[in-house]
Structure formats: structure tokens, C-alpha cells
Amino acid sequence: MKLYNAKAQALIQALLNKYTERGITQIEDTTDLQANPIAEKGTELL
């Protein structure tokens, strides 16, 4: 499991909440998403 800072973790949780309807329960591959917000925002890993 990757560790993210608090802002990134909140973003990931919000995306999971949004995409749960589509059956996505974890975000390992950002191609599952319509956009790649993690890369676009430059969120750093801890």
C-alpha cells in the first residue's frame, strides 16, 4: 500500500466514493479514472 499525504488521501477517498458506483474499490491504476488528478496536481508521495 502506498502512503500519501493527508490532502492526497482525501482526494483518493473522494474519488473512491465517486467511482464506487462503477465497481472501482481501489485506485491502483489511474487509467480506471476519467482523468488523472494525482499526476496532474503533482501530489507528492510521502
C-alpha positions as semicolon CSV with decimal commas, in nm:
position;residue;x (nm);y (nm);z (nm)
1;M;0,000;0,000;0,000
2;K;0,129;0,343;-0,090
3;L;0,132;0,616;0,170
4;Y;0,004;0,957;0,067
5;N;-0,007;1,287;0,249
6;A;-0,340;1,393;0,405
7;K;-0,456;1,600;0,106
8;A;-0,383;1,322;-0,139
9;Q;-0,556;1,067;0,083
10;A;-0,867;1,288;0,100
11;L;-0,866;1,318;-0,281
12;I;-0,829;0,943;-0,322
13;Q;-1,116;0,880;-0,081
14;A;-1,340;1,129;-0,264
15;L;-1,261;0,959;-0,595
16;L;-1,331;0,616;-0,448
17;N;-1,665;0,743;-0,319
18;K;-1,747;0,874;-0,668
19;Y;-1,635;0,566;-0,860
20;T;-1,775;0,302;-0,623
21;E;-2,093;0,303;-0,834
22;R;-1,882;0,171;-1,124
23;G;-1,738;-0,111;-0,917
24;I;-1,399;0,050;-0,854
25;T;-1,298;-0,019;-0,495
26;Q;-0,932;0,080;-0,510
27;I;-0,718;0,309;-0,720
28;E;-0,403;0,130;-0,823
29;D;-0,417;0,218;-1,191
30;T;-0,527;0,572;-1,268
31;T;-0,644;0,461;-1,613
32;D;-0,958;0,350;-1,425
33;L;-1,038;0,718;-1,384
34;Q;-1,160;0,960;-1,647
35;A;-0,881;1,199;-1,552
36;N;-0,553;1,152;-1,373
37;P;-0,586;1,410;-1,093
38;I;-0,299;1,272;-0,889
39;A;-0,043;1,324;-1,166
40;E;-0,197;1,650;-1,288
41;K;-0,193;1,810;-0,943
42;G;0,159;1,694;-0,867
43;T;0,065;1,531;-0,538
44;E;0,378;1,401;-0,373
45;L;0,419;1,062;-0,212
46;L;0,546;1,050;0,143
